[in-house]
Amino acid sequence: MDPLRQLRYFVVVAEELHFGRAAGRLDIAQPPLSQRIRKLESDLGARLFDRDSRHVELTEAGQILLTEARDLLARWDRMRDLVGRTHRGEVDALRVGVPPELAGRVLAALHSSFGRTDVRLEPRELTTTEQVRLLADGELDAGLLPHPVDATGLEFGPAAEIPLGVVLPRDSPLAAQAQVTLAELAGLGLVIFPRDSAPGRYDAVLRACWEHGFRPTAVHHARNPEFALGMVLSGHGVAFDDGTVAQKESRVVWRPLPSGMLSSRMSLAWPAAMPHPAVAELAGLVVKVVRGMESGRLAPENNDGARPWNVVFGRT
């Protein structure tokens, strides 16, 4: 029997821990399934399940095999997909996940700067959680992920770091300052992306707030930058940003935080097994574009209230 098929049968049984339900998922009868699992155990020389008439449990050897089998099957599926796409003439597409908050000018710069004439960038707007899942399933070739991120089986390119500042209502007393510290935000709420979008990044932001004396009175979630602006304007709290969001609305201002207090780190990630041949080039380009482009941060306003649209450029 095909060893990969044996492993697929094993994974389903391990997920269900019930031979009847597993047979139903696989659309085969239960006795042949049991025979194939016994054959796999014989081939490996190890018992994979402890089973009796009432329950089924993975042995320690079975737990190890489950992890390895999932990785092997994912690599095989990705290899088959890549070979198939090449055969059909579709290898010129590089499917890349990008976070919803990525500035449009950054995405445009990646498109215009990508030097591979034989490869077409195919960006997809996805949260970190969605990107990690699709990368594991072989439905993405690469993803632009914020750090930290909890994922296995991925390679990461060099990270680009963008300092963050605070988006405030224009009539806030803090708007008169050239710089704001996190401690000075005490007593205010916070508008932030939902945790399920990027759990690691979400926890890191809140941890930095607590460590620097800002414990939000309330935490409100906003997936869309426009919604975040509306929440700030309606008095629900402040938001953290690189300055891009504040440029969209004249009734808010952006003020930088002290150097090193809060930043956004991101890098390109891709499956370690059978990577797309163009991912390394794109990973380097991401750093070059993100570090070298305008961050969109606004300078403090002049005393006469005029709004200068000064732009601070990040340098490598």
Secondary structure as GFF3:
##gff-version 3
##sequence-region A 1 316
A	DSSP	alpha_helix	3	16	.	.	.	ID=ss1
A	DSSP	alpha_helix	19	26	.	.	.	ID=ss2
A	DSSP	alpha_helix	30	44	.	.	.	ID=ss3
A	DSSP	beta_strand	49	51	.	.	.	ID=ss4
A	DSSP	beta_strand	56	58	.	.	.	ID=ss5
A	DSSP	alpha_helix	60	87	.	.	.	ID=ss6
A	DSSP	beta_strand	93	98	.	.	.	ID=ss7
A	DSSP	alpha_helix	104	113	.	.	.	ID=ss8
A	DSSP	beta_strand	120	125	.	.	.	ID=ss9
A	DSSP	alpha_helix	128	136	.	.	.	ID=ss10
A	DSSP	beta_strand	142	146	.	.	.	ID=ss11
A	DSSP	beta_strand	154	156	.	.	.	ID=ss12
A	DSSP	beta_strand	160	163	.	.	.	ID=ss13
A	DSSP	beta_strand	165	169	.	.	.	ID=ss14
A	DSSP	three_ten_helix	173	176	.	.	.	ID=ss15
A	DSSP	three_ten_helix	183	185	.	.	.	ID=ss16
A	DSSP	beta_strand	190	192	.	.	.	ID=ss17
A	DSSP	three_ten_helix	195	197	.	.	.	ID=ss18
A	DSSP	alpha_helix	199	211	.	.	.	ID=ss19
A	DSSP	beta_strand	219	221	.	.	.	ID=ss20
A	DSSP	alpha_helix	225	233	.	.	.	ID=ss21
A	DSSP	beta_strand	238	241	.	.	.	ID=ss22
A	DSSP	three_ten_helix	245	248	.	.	.	ID=ss23
A	DSSP	beta_strand	252	256	.	.	.	ID=ss24
A	DSSP	beta_strand	263	271	.	.	.	ID=ss25
A	DSSP	alpha_helix	279	292	.	.	.	ID=ss26
###
